[in-house]
Amino acid sequence: MVDLGGEVAVLKDLNSHPRIVGSRPAGAENADAYRLDSPRQLASGEVVGIRDGGVVAIEPSTPGRAVLLGQASAWFPSADGKQLWAVTEESADTACAGQELPQSVSARFTVSKYETSGHPSRTKLTLPCGMRPVADTSRGLLAERTTGDTGGTGTGGRAVTNIVVLNARADTATKTIATNASVVAAASNRVIWRDDACNTGSCTHSYDVDKPKSDHAPSCKGGDTVGVGTLDPSGRWYASVLRSNHLAVLDLDQGTCHEVDALPTTNAGDLDQTFAVAWSGQNLMLLDQRSGVLASMDASSTEIDKRSKPLSVVNQAQIWGAGTT
C-alpha cells in the first residue's frame, strides 16, 4: 500500500502495475489529501497515522478509506502492537498554571488507549506537567521528562529531558533510563535513544527493557547513525542514515551493521527525508522519494529486491504497509 503523493495505490508485488484505490480528489491537484503523519502498520494489519488533527485507522482491504478514532496530536502502538495510544495536549498556561516549570514545557499530555475498531478502552491517563509520552513497553509507558532548558530562549532553546518509565497510573516515574537524552525510536521492548550532550563519536544507544540495559548502537564502517530511523515491530532491526549518507540496517540482537550499497545514498538527517519506509515483518520496504525507486530488503539475509521500473511519485510519497488485497 502506497500513497503516491495524492493517490493511494496497491501493488500485488514490487513489479506489478499500481492499482489506484484512492483517486486524487477534485480540487486537490497540488495537495495530498491522503497523507498521514507517523504512519505505521500494527501487528493486526491496520495502518494507523495522524491526519487533520485526528488519529485514523486504515484497513488493508480498503486502503482508500480511513476511520477516525479520536482527536490526537501524536500516537504510538501499545506494547503488544495490537492497540494504540492517542496523545492529546492542553496548553501549559491553563493545565499547569501556578507550577514552576522550564520554559520549554508548552503542554500537559493525556493518553487514551484505542482499539482500531474505534472503540476506546477505559484507560485514559493524564501525565504530570513536564512529561511527554513517547512509547509503550511491557514495563510501562515511556516519557521524556523535561528538567530544564539550554541553548537560549525561544526557537534557539532546547529542552533538557530524561527518559523515564512510568507507573501504571502514569503519574510517577519508576525508573530513569537515561539523562539529558531523547527517544529516537521504540518498538516491542527496545528503545533507541540519543545522548543529547554527545557531540562526537557514537551518540546513539539501544535499551532493552527486559535486561534492563543500554548498549551503544553497533558500529558501522560508514560512520555513526544520525537523525531518526525506524525500528522493526520486533525491536531487533534498526534502519537509519549514517554520517556517510548511506543507509544501514543494524541488527541489535547480534550487534552488527549492514550498509546498504545497492540503493542510492540518502540526504543527511532523518531517514524519511529521503526514503518512505515501512516494515512488513522482517522486510524493510523503501521508496526513494526523489527517483521513485522501490525496494524491499530482508533484514535477516540482507537480500534486496528492486522494482524494475520506478514509480511516478510526487509530494513526498509514503509506504503504508503490506496489504492483503
Solvent accessible surface area in square Angstrom, and as a share of the most:
residue,aa,sasa,rsa
1,M,15,0.07
2,V,6,0.03
3,D,0,0.00
4,L,18,0.09
5,G,0,0.00
6,G,0,0.00
7,E,54,0.24
8,V,0,0.00
9,A,0,0.00
10,V,6,0.03
11,L,28,0.14
12,K,173,0.73
13,D,87,0.45
14,L,38,0.19
15,N,90,0.46
16,S,24,0.16
17,H,161,0.72
18,P,21,0.13
19,R,126,0.46
20,I,73,0.37
21,V,48,0.28
22,G,6,0.05
23,S,78,0.50
24,R,69,0.25
25,P,53,0.33
26,A,109,0.84
27,G,71,0.68
28,A,15,0.11
29,E,112,0.50
30,N,146,0.75
31,A,53,0.41
32,D,28,0.14
33,A,52,0.40
34,Y,29,0.11
35,R,86,0.31
36,L,1,0.00
37,D,83,0.43
38,S,76,0.49
39,P,45,0.28
40,R,79,0.29
41,Q,34,0.15
42,L,8,0.04
43,A,78,0.61
44,S,64,0.42
45,G,17,0.16
46,E,22,0.10
47,V,0,0.00
48,V,0,0.00
49,G,0,0.00
50,I,15,0.07
51,R,46,0.17
52,D,141,0.73
53,G,41,0.39
54,G,1,0.01
55,V,0,0.00
56,V,9,0.05
57,A,4,0.03
58,I,1,0.01
59,E,84,0.38
60,P,10,0.06
61,S,68,0.44
62,T,45,0.26
63,P,4,0.03
64,G,23,0.22
65,R,165,0.60
66,A,38,0.29
67,V,80,0.46
68,L,103,0.51
69,L,14,0.07
70,G,14,0.14
71,Q,114,0.51
72,A,6,0.05
73,S,59,0.38
74,A,43,0.34
75,W,20,0.07
76,F,15,0.06
77,P,19,0.12
78,S,6,0.04
79,A,40,0.31
80,D,87,0.45
81,G,16,0.15
82,K,123,0.52
83,Q,45,0.20
84,L,0,0.00
85,W,14,0.05
86,A,2,0.02
87,V,4,0.02
88,T,52,0.30
89,E,96,0.43
90,E,96,0.43
91,S,57,0.37
92,A,14,0.11
93,D,123,0.64
94,T,96,0.56
95,A,22,0.17
96,C,5,0.03
97,A,76,0.59
98,G,88,0.85
99,Q,96,0.43
100,E,174,0.78
101,L,59,0.29
102,P,31,0.20
103,Q,144,0.64
104,S,49,0.32
105,V,18,0.11
106,S,86,0.55
107,A,6,0.05
108,R,75,0.27
109,F,27,0.11
110,T,21,0.12
111,V,0,0.00
112,S,21,0.13
113,K,45,0.19
114,Y,28,0.11
115,E,74,0.33
116,T,22,0.13
117,S,69,0.44
118,G,21,0.20
119,H,124,0.55
120,P,86,0.54
121,S,42,0.27
122,R,246,0.90
123,T,50,0.29
124,K,144,0.61
125,L,32,0.16
126,T,64,0.37
127,L,0,0.00
128,P,36,0.22
129,C,16,0.10
130,G,8,0.08
131,M,12,0.06
132,R,106,0.39
133,P,5,0.03
134,V,26,0.15
135,A,5,0.04
136,D,22,0.11
137,T,6,0.03
138,S,74,0.48
139,R,143,0.52
140,G,19,0.18
141,L,10,0.05
142,L,0,0.00
143,A,0,0.00
144,E,12,0.05
145,R,77,0.28
146,T,24,0.14
147,T,73,0.42
148,G,19,0.18
149,D,60,0.31
150,T,54,0.32
151,G,62,0.59
152,G,48,0.46
153,T,103,0.60
154,G,69,0.66
155,T,152,0.88
156,G,50,0.48
157,G,28,0.27
158,R,92,0.34
159,A,32,0.24
160,V,30,0.17
161,T,13,0.08
162,N,23,0.12
163,I,0,0.00
164,V,0,0.00
165,V,7,0.04
166,L,1,0.01
167,N,30,0.15
168,A,96,0.75
169,R,160,0.58
170,A,0,0.00
171,D,64,0.33
172,T,73,0.42
173,A,27,0.21
174,T,88,0.51
175,K,90,0.38
176,T,59,0.35
177,I,21,0.10
178,A,10,0.08
179,T,87,0.51
180,N,41,0.21
181,A,0,0.00
182,S,32,0.21
183,V,29,0.16
184,V,18,0.10
185,A,15,0.12
186,A,20,0.16
187,A,7,0.06
188,S,47,0.30
189,N,32,0.16
190,R,29,0.11
191,V,0,0.00
192,I,1,0.00
193,W,23,0.08
194,R,49,0.18
195,D,41,0.21
196,D,41,0.21
197,A,62,0.48
198,C,34,0.20
199,N,135,0.69
200,T,116,0.67
201,G,46,0.44
202,S,43,0.28
203,C,12,0.07
204,T,3,0.02
205,H,23,0.10
206,S,8,0.05
207,Y,10,0.04
208,D,24,0.13
209,V,6,0.03
210,D,77,0.40
211,K,127,0.54
212,P,71,0.45
213,K,111,0.47
214,S,42,0.27
215,D,61,0.31
216,H,117,0.52
217,A,12,0.09
218,P,21,0.13
219,S,100,0.65
220,C,19,0.11
221,K,206,0.87
222,G,17,0.17
223,G,26,0.25
224,D,39,0.20
225,T,10,0.06
226,V,26,0.15
227,G,19,0.19
228,V,71,0.41
229,G,11,0.11
230,T,27,0.16
231,L,11,0.05
232,D,3,0.01
233,P,66,0.42
234,S,71,0.46
235,G,1,0.01
236,R,70,0.25
237,W,16,0.06
238,Y,1,0.00
239,A,0,0.00
240,S,0,0.00
241,V,0,0.00
242,L,0,0.00
243,R,132,0.48
244,S,49,0.32
245,N,52,0.27
246,H,55,0.24
247,L,1,0.01
248,A,0,0.00
249,V,5,0.03
250,L,0,0.00
251,D,16,0.09
252,L,21,0.10
253,D,82,0.42
254,Q,122,0.54
255,G,47,0.45
256,T,74,0.43
257,C,35,0.21
258,H,65,0.29
259,E,39,0.17
260,V,2,0.01
261,D,113,0.58
262,A,58,0.45
263,L,10,0.05
264,P,55,0.35
265,T,65,0.38
266,T,6,0.03
267,N,68,0.35
268,A,69,0.54
269,G,22,0.21
270,D,42,0.22
271,L,2,0.01
272,D,90,0.47
273,Q,94,0.42
274,T,1,0.00
275,F,2,0.01
276,A,8,0.06
277,V,33,0.19
278,A,14,0.11
279,W,21,0.07
280,S,35,0.22
281,G,53,0.51
282,Q,70,0.31
283,N,57,0.29
284,L,0,0.00
285,M,32,0.14
286,L,2,0.01
287,L,0,0.00
288,D,1,0.01
289,Q,32,0.14
290,R,123,0.45
291,S,55,0.35
292,G,0,0.00
293,V,29,0.17
294,L,11,0.05
295,A,1,0.01
296,S,23,0.15
297,M,1,0.00
298,D,39,0.20
299,A,7,0.05
300,S,66,0.42
301,S,57,0.37
302,T,47,0.27
303,E,124,0.56
304,I,45,0.23
305,D,93,0.48
306,K,96,0.41
307,R,27,0.10
308,S,102,0.66
309,K,144,0.61
310,P,70,0.44
311,L,10,0.05
312,S,99,0.64
313,V,27,0.15
314,V,77,0.44
315,N,71,0.36
316,Q,103,0.46
317,A,1,0.01
318,Q,12,0.05
319,I,7,0.03
320,W,2,0.01
321,G,1,0.01
322,A,41,0.32
323,G,32,0.31
324,T,114,0.66
325,T,68,0.39
